[in-house]
Amino acid sequence: MIRDRMFLKVSSWKKVLRFGCKGKLSSQFIGSYETVERIGPVTYRLALSSELEKIHNVFHVSMLRRYRSDLSHVISSYVIEHV
């Protein structure tokens, strides 16, 4: 799992306070962030972005979801311009 990319789970009240998102359709995960180090059997250190520098960068696996790269998830700019 080292060097894999992960999404980070955000609790509902922190979404509003830190990320300005609220409501049913707000995202539950942010990221993706690279896994830097395995700390223990169920904890990992992530390379967080500079906007999250005040957050401790070690997380339990229950707070992470693996990012799987899939080109079908990418929307081309042509489609967006012509909708």
Number of C-alpha atoms within 10 A of each C-alpha: 12 12 12 14 21 23 19 22 18 17 12 15 12 12 19 14 10 10 12 10 16 14 9 8 7 13 14 14 16 15 15 20 20 19 20 18 15 15 12 9 8 10 16 19 19 25 18 20 11 8 7 11 10 8 9 10 14 17 17 13 15 10 14 22 16 15 15 11 9 7 7 7 7 8 9 9 8 8 8 8 7 6 5
